[in-house]
Amino acid sequence: MTEWNRHWTLDDVEWSKFDPSKVSKDLLQVIKTVSMVERNGADYGRYLCNVFRDDPEFCEVARAWAAEEEQHGMALGKWASLADPEFDFDASFAKFLDMYRLPLDATESVRGSQEGELCARCVVETGTSSFYSALRDGVDEPVLRQICKNIAADEFRHYKLFFDHMQRYAARSGESNLRHRWRRLKVALTRFREADDDEIASAFHAANVKSEPYNRATANKAYSERVFGFYQARHTRRAGHMFAQAAGLSHDGLAAKLVIKILWLVVKYRGRKYRPVFAPT
């Protein structure tokens, strides 16, 4: 039996309330970018089912999760098309797939183990849940706020689900507690550092850049400085607790508090240009 129930659909979004006066160019660039990544859920689902091919229970969950991720992308893409009628969502997504593809022929996790793969998924859900929470609290456009509220709730639920399955795998690992925690912390830190990899940069370029050549550093900077402008301290605080838990640390221990402080310093610095524009005081 699946652990999943879809809680909303595109038909539940109140599209008629869209207010173009509440849309800025910078906000639109962010939404176009994340619509690419979210729509790519099908590839992520296939990759996870390859990695967990011996676990039909989890594969059922992964397929349902992937469908929800695609729905996120379709909702965000539809909103972006309302805000910019010239935005070709399908063409931009095709361009993104030409630039970035997951290792769909992989049969083993790139994280070294199935538990490691689930840990990495928890780190990703930590980032997405905090991101959509920050957007929800920082935007004035009513339709986008509704979409972000829905997606943020999904991403928190996704985190819990991946965490529960990770704990199931951890219980049967047989490793010593110290060695086990070190492995999880290493995976979590590695996945956190990959936030600046080609995926988000390719998505930004495909969705927003028409003629200039692709430059990963430039695209990542353009995206991250806009995104981090939405964050408030409470968003990073919750993300820090979730990251620590996923990494095998106490969610409210000294290590978690250090993670939160470092994370907030990074977010404040990288989002300093757009915080006065996006984040409420």
C-alpha positions in Angstrom: 0.0 0.0 0.0 1.4 3.4 -0.9 2.3 5.9 1.8 1.1 8.7 -0.5 -2.0 10.7 -1.1 -2.0 13.7 -3.5 -3.4 16.7 -1.6 -4.0 19.2 -4.4 -4.1 19.5 -8.2 -3.8 22.4 -10.6 -7.6 22.7 -10.7 -7.4 23.7 -7.0 -5.3 26.8 -7.8 -7.3 30.0 -8.0 -5.8 31.1 -11.3 -8.4 33.9 -11.7 -6.9 35.8 -8.9 -3.6 36.3 -10.7 -2.3 39.9 -10.3 0.3 40.9 -12.8 1.1 44.1 -10.9 2.6 42.0 -8.1 5.2 40.3 -10.4 8.8 41.6 -10.8 11.3 40.5 -13.4 13.6 39.1 -10.8 10.8 37.0 -9.2 9.8 35.7 -12.6 13.3 34.6 -13.3 13.3 32.6 -10.1 10.0 30.9 -10.8 10.9 30.1 -14.4 14.1 28.4 -13.1 12.5 26.2 -10.4 9.7 25.2 -12.8 12.4 23.5 -14.9 13.9 21.5 -12.0 10.5 20.5 -10.5 9.2 19.3 -13.9 12.1 17.0 -14.1 10.6 14.8 -11.5 10.0 11.9 -13.9 13.7 11.4 -14.4 14.4 11.5 -10.7 11.7 8.9 -10.2 13.3 6.6 -12.8 16.7 7.0 -11.2 15.4 6.2 -7.7 13.5 3.1 -9.0 16.8 1.9 -10.6 18.7 2.4 -7.3 15.9 0.8 -5.2 14.9 -1.9 -7.7 15.0 -4.5 -4.9 12.5 -2.5 -2.8 9.1 -2.4 -4.5 7.6 -0.6 -1.5 9.9 2.3 -1.9 9.6 2.3 -5.7 5.9 2.8 -5.4 6.6 5.8 -3.2 9.3 7.2 -5.5 6.9 7.1 -8.5 4.2 8.9 -6.6 6.7 11.5 -5.3 8.0 12.1 -8.9 4.4 12.7 -10.0 4.0 15.4 -7.3 7.3 17.0 -8.3 6.1 17.2 -11.9 2.9 18.8 -10.7 4.9 21.4 -8.9 6.7 22.2 -12.2 3.5 22.4 -14.2 1.9 24.7 -11.7 5.0 27.0 -11.6 5.3 26.9 -15.3 1.7 27.8 -15.8 2.1 30.7 -13.4 5.2 31.9 -15.3 3.3 31.7 -18.6 0.6 33.9 -17.1 3.2 36.4 -15.9 5.1 36.3 -19.2 2.9 35.2 -22.2 6.0 34.9 -24.3 7.5 32.3 -22.0 7.5 28.9 -23.8 7.6 26.4 -21.0 7.9 23.3 -23.1 10.7 24.7 -25.3 12.6 25.9 -22.2 12.3 22.6 -20.6 13.5 20.8 -23.7 16.5 23.1 -23.7 17.2 22.3 -20.0 17.1 18.6 -20.7 19.6 19.1 -23.5 21.9 20.8 -21.0 21.4 18.5 -18.0 20.4 14.9 -17.5 20.4 12.6 -14.6 22.4 9.3 -14.8 19.3 7.3 -15.9 21.4 4.2 -16.7 22.8 4.0 -13.1 21.9 0.9 -11.1 23.6 2.0 -7.9 23.3 5.2 -6.0 25.9 7.9 -6.7 25.9 8.3 -2.9 27.4 4.9 -2.3 24.4 3.2 -0.7 20.7 3.3 -0.6 20.7 4.9 2.8 23.1 7.5 1.5 20.7 8.2 -1.4 17.8 8.8 1.0 20.0 11.1 3.1 20.8 13.1 0.0 17.1 13.3 -0.8 16.4 14.6 2.8 19.0 17.3 2.2 17.3 18.3 -1.0 13.8 18.4 0.6 15.3 20.5 3.4 16.3 23.1 0.8 13.1 23.0 -1.2 10.8 23.2 1.9 12.7 26.2 3.2 12.8 27.8 -0.2 9.1 27.6 -0.9 8.3 28.7 2.7 10.5 31.7 2.1 8.7 32.4 -1.2 5.3 31.9 0.4 6.1 34.5 3.1 7.9 36.9 0.7 5.6 37.3 -2.3 2.5 39.5 -2.7 1.1 37.8 -5.8 -1.9 35.8 -4.5 -1.8 32.8 -6.9 2.0 32.3 -6.5 1.6 32.5 -2.7 -1.1 29.8 -2.9 1.1 27.6 -5.1 4.1 28.0 -2.8 2.1 27.2 0.2 1.0 24.0 -1.4 4.4 23.0 -2.6 6.1 23.9 0.8 3.6 21.5 2.6 4.4 18.8 0.0 8.2 19.2 0.5 8.0 19.0 4.3 5.9 15.8 3.8 8.5 14.5 1.3 11.3 15.1 3.8 9.5 13.0 6.5 8.8 10.2 4.1 12.4 10.0 2.9 13.7 10.3 6.4 11.4 7.4 7.6 12.7 5.2 4.8 16.3 6.2 5.6 15.8 5.2 9.2 14.4 1.8 8.0 17.6 1.3 6.0 19.8 2.5 8.9 18.2 0.0 11.3 19.5 -2.9 9.2 22.9 -1.5 8.3 24.9 -3.2 11.0 27.5 -0.5 11.2 28.8 1.0 14.4 27.0 4.1 15.5 30.0 6.4 15.1 30.9 5.1 11.6 27.3 5.2 10.6 26.8 8.9 11.7 30.1 9.9 9.9 28.9 8.3 6.6 25.6 10.2 6.8 27.2 13.5 7.7 29.6 13.1 4.8 26.7 12.5 2.4 24.7 15.4 3.7 27.6 17.8 3.5 28.4 16.6 0.0 24.9 17.1 -1.2 24.7 20.5 0.4 27.8 21.6 -1.5 26.2 20.5 -4.7 23.6 23.3 -4.5 25.8 25.2 -6.9 26.1 22.3 -9.5 25.0 22.4 -13.1 21.4 21.5 -12.5 20.1 24.8 -11.1 22.5 26.8 -13.3 21.3 25.0 -16.4 17.7 25.5 -15.4 18.3 29.3 -15.0 20.1 29.5 -18.3 17.5 27.5 -20.2 14.6 29.4 -18.7 15.9 33.0 -18.8 18.9 33.4 -21.2 18.3 33.6 -24.9 21.5 34.3 -26.6 24.5 34.5 -24.2 26.7 31.3 -23.9 26.2 29.2 -20.8 28.3 30.0 -17.8 27.7 28.0 -14.7 29.2 30.5 -12.2 27.3 33.4 -13.7 24.0 31.5 -13.8 24.3 30.2 -10.2 25.2 33.7 -8.9 22.2 35.3 -10.7 19.8 32.6 -9.3 21.2 32.4 -5.7 21.4 36.1 -5.0 17.7 36.5 -6.0 16.6 33.4 -4.1 18.4 34.1 -0.9 16.9 37.6 -0.9 13.6 36.0 0.2 14.9 34.2 3.2 14.4 35.2 6.8 16.1 33.9 9.9 13.2 31.5 10.7 13.5 29.8 7.4 17.2 29.0 7.8 16.5 28.0 11.4 14.1 25.3 10.5 16.3 24.2 7.6 19.2 23.9 9.9 17.3 21.6 12.3 16.2 19.4 9.4 19.7 19.2 7.9 21.1 18.2 11.3 18.5 15.5 11.7 19.1 14.1 8.2 22.9 14.1 8.9 22.5 12.0 12.0 23.0 14.8 14.4 20.7 16.0 17.2 18.3 18.4 15.6 18.6 20.9 18.5 22.1 20.1 19.7 25.3 22.3 19.5 26.1 21.1 16.0 22.6 22.0 14.7 23.0 25.5 16.3 26.3 25.9 14.5 24.8 24.8 11.2 22.0 27.4 11.6 24.4 30.2 12.4 26.6 29.4 9.4 23.7 28.9 7.1 22.1 32.3 8.1 25.4 34.1 7.5 25.8 32.5 4.1 22.2 33.3 3.2 22.4 36.9 4.4 25.6 37.5 2.5 24.6 35.9 -0.8 21.1 37.5 -0.7 22.2 41.0 0.5 21.5 42.6 -2.9 17.9 41.5 -3.2 16.8 41.2 0.5 15.7 44.9 0.6 13.5 44.1 -2.4 12.0 40.7 -1.5 12.1 39.9 2.2 9.6 41.6 4.5 11.1 43.6 7.3 
